[in-house]
């Protein structure tokens, strides 16, 4: 074997072997990314989890207290309410965003005059900075100057001089922030689904038409099944973004009135940063992880390549 | 099964008219091929028969019924698309059964019909596969299976073979023809490939720029092209067309070469015309016209030779093997029984 001649070279150490070994080459190429991910993703996450098990406050290093923060949170009505509202916020907003987004996508997929222009308009909520649109909604839902109140008055549903306390009433405030989130989230879903719709060959619809399918049946048996992979992707992202929403709430209501619109993210910020109880804030943030993991697991199974997508694609 | 009548059918997109009054009679059980270069309106016409395009003028009948305003699913037709249009998320069996499921046909009937269609096309072993797992030829067969299951009055094929490789195309050509002979369903088939048209059709309709140039049995079109377009379109390699003048001695082209021609109308002497000679109708003849060999392409069974004669290039196909080298002179003569003369102005055939 040639190894004899290698052995004759005295400078061959385990380290130089590692450096020239082809199997390790791939590893070396991955190292920069691994460092990056460890430093910017894993480290903050682990630090946050560690903090959640301490009684750390601003300016004072914490002591390890185990799961005490979590125990305390489980009896905290505000935290439980925030968790409940976060779930409701995510569920309602995601379902409506999906329904309206899909409807818009199908509408935009038809031939119509000024198609490109209308598509661009649909994107507006998405390109406006969140805080800016939140401020706009702040005005839209203002007690005195709300355009909705004005419209209701004009239409005669509301007597003149009567006002609706949109952001002051707990339930109305919850509805209002959900509305704002829906408005902001629709373009992402609509445009992504539109991209998905455009990959469906028109001849499939023609074939289905000749096979006797009605408009609804074409959607049900052709469009929808072909869209499922992209629906899984877009809804995963939508759910994750909605669940972790912060900006919109913070700019519109700061979690008020009486914590009615408090999301887990805003509560964590309020307790941890504004209240200074870093350990507790970290515990609230960490409590979001299981929910997010669950959402990712669901989509992971949803995203698995279906049987019809497998096999070689020679088309 | 049914006949199809197309009467003065027109199609316009806004002010652009793409089909200018087409009349075609398709008999019950006939295999008709619409052929023409791209953009001639053949696919549009097919889609109008299917109901995928509306009809701007004229009338289409399937059987006794005018179908102008009948929605596609009630026309009782089945179509095979160029890209097959198989539903990618359905198995072969589900693809074929889809139309029957929509009609809420009983399960046994669906299984029975799908099974029969699969047997006809040799798809029995593929019923559980998805379209992605099939080869091009198999997909093509599934698309036909989907049409057969419907048991329609008319089959429509829209360039079904153009996505297949050359060898498979020849094989599928035979299969489709066989299938038609077995099922005897009226078939309208669109292609741009004149060889497909010649080999498969009972009747060929040659279309060009939204009009029918000529209609007839394949060999009729080959033997008696009505105009220059059909003459050049049908036949492979295509007909040699020479510009010149008809004289009592024959057909004189530029450079003073006089081609012998068969009988021609007496009053046509001195007229500018186009002489059409098919490559396979030129023979070697030592006493014939002298032509310079440009390219020799031996094909085994025959030899294709491009020659130059009187400043014009001609393609000849000889049964003999040719040993001549490029640059050498050979003698050629056309078979005067099968030469064609066309009016230089209108392009119409001068044969009565």
Boltz contact constraints between the chains, C-beta under 6 A:
constraints:
  - contact:
      token1: [A, 203]
      token2: [B, 81]
      max_distance: 6.0
  - contact:
      token1: [A, 203]
      token2: [B, 83]
      max_distance: 6.0
  - contact:
      token1: [A, 203]
      token2: [B, 85]
      max_distance: 6.0
  - contact:
      token1: [A, 204]
      token2: [B, 85]
      max_distance: 6.0
  - contact:
      token1: [A, 206]
      token2: [B, 52]
      max_distance: 6.0
  - contact:
      token1: [A, 207]
      token2: [B, 85]
      max_distance: 6.0
  - contact:
      token1: [A, 209]
      token2: [B, 72]
      max_distance: 6.0
  - contact:
      token1: [A, 210]
      token2: [B, 72]
      max_distance: 6.0
  - contact:
      token1: [A, 210]
      token2: [B, 79]
      max_distance: 6.0
  - contact:
      token1: [A, 211]
      token2: [B, 98]
      max_distance: 6.0
  - contact:
      token1: [A, 211]
      token2: [B, 99]
      max_distance: 6.0
  - contact:
      token1: [A, 212]
      token2: [B, 73]
      max_distance: 6.0
  - contact:
      token1: [A, 212]
      token2: [B, 99]
      max_distance: 6.0
  - contact:
      token1: [A, 212]
      token2: [B, 102]
      max_distance: 6.0
  - contact:
      token1: [A, 213]
      token2: [B, 102]
      max_distance: 6.0
  - contact:
      token1: [A, 225]
      token2: [B, 89]
      max_distance: 6.0
  - contact:
      token1: [A, 308]
      token2: [B, 88]
      max_distance: 6.0
  - contact:
      token1: [A, 308]
      token2: [B, 89]
      max_distance: 6.0
  - contact:
      token1: [A, 308]
      token2: [B, 130]
      max_distance: 6.0
  - contact:
      token1: [A, 311]
      token2: [B, 132]
      max_distance: 6.0
  - contact:
      token1: [A, 311]
      token2: [B, 133]
      max_distance: 6.0
  - contact:
      token1: [A, 313]
      token2: [B, 132]
      max_distance: 6.0
